[in-house]
Amino acid sequence: MPPSPLILASDVGGTKTLVGLFRPSGGRPENVVTREYPTQDFDSFAHLVQTFIDEVDRPRVDAVCAGVAGLVDGLTAVLTNAGWHLDLGVVAAQLGHCPAALLNDLEAMAYSVLVLHPDERCVLQAGDPKPQGNAAIIAAGTGLGEAELHYVDGRFVPSPSEGGHADFAARNARELALAEMLINEFGRVENERVLSGPGLVNVARFTHREATNDDCTALSAGEDEAAAAVSENALAGSCAHCVEALDLFVEAYGAEAGNLALRSVATGGIYVSGGIAPKILPAIEQGGFMRAFRDKPPLDTLLANIPVTVILNPKAGLIGASVRAAELIQRR
């Protein structure tokens, strides 16, 4: 009997990259082994994959799929926050010329939403889901990603987006003042300037800038640690300016999730993913996120009926890539 197929999946981010081997198993492939690597430690994705393959004794791979934080063109992509030009065709060749698919990272994550277990989700709003309605996913982390899931011929079809680079939409005087500060610094305020790890630091700089006798040290932390320090201070209530920063961030996040729901008419649900949401879940559950999500008259009733779910599994992108890789084998 020939061995069961083996697929390689990867979730490539600006900070870290996950790579795993999976075996097709119904809707959700079975994980065999997974490794995590700092993205910036490698000069190319091919180099990273070769390192992984060598570490796991060079198995035969039947299909490969990677989700990448960047604009995808066929089997190539430029990573927005890592400086890589990724060519999955090169990787497929080094794996024995197996079938390959390269996806936007949120498109890959979208493939996971139907196979996640209940304990990998946190429901913010049960809503009234429409089984044949569209859905969408939004994820703040190193950057901000968005994708839609169109309901077509009885199944969800993920569609990529670059909504993280769309214009930030300020909704009130405080957000307008934040936008003005960022315009003066950057010239244009895209969503990522606010809704990402670096974006939270930008928001905290705004809330701290008029502070007097401020002994908060969150913004003096290293670039990679500052966002976590702001979140920790805010959740602990140890710095009023960090509390305000996280409140502003959470409300802006909810508002943009609501914008995405309107653009896609996501009556099947909105999924909130990425590295930040699970870490600040207590702040998200306080209500500001959902109030901003729903506060869009005259369509606030529509938004009140849309299910909203936080994805808790940090490997959702990797799982989604494995689902797509399994499809490559099924369709051969």
Buried (B, 14 or more C-beta within 10 A) or exposed (E): EEEEBBBBBBBBBBBBBBBBBBBBEEEBBEBBEBBEBEBBEBEBBBEBBBBBBEEBEEBEBBBBBBBBBBBBEEBBBBBBBBEBEBBBBBBBEBBEEBBBBBBBBBBBBBBBBBBBEEEBBBEBBEBEBBEEBBBBBBBBBBBBBBBBBBBEEEEBBBBBBBBBBBEBBBEEEBBEEBBEBBEEEEEEBBBBBBBBBBBBBBBBBBBBEEEEEEEBEBBEBEEEEBBBBBBBBBBEEEBBBBBBBBBBBBBBBBBBBBBBBBBBBBBBBBBBBBBBBBBBBEBBBBEBBBBBBBBBEEEEEBBEBBBBBBBBBBBBBBBBBBBBBBBBBEEE
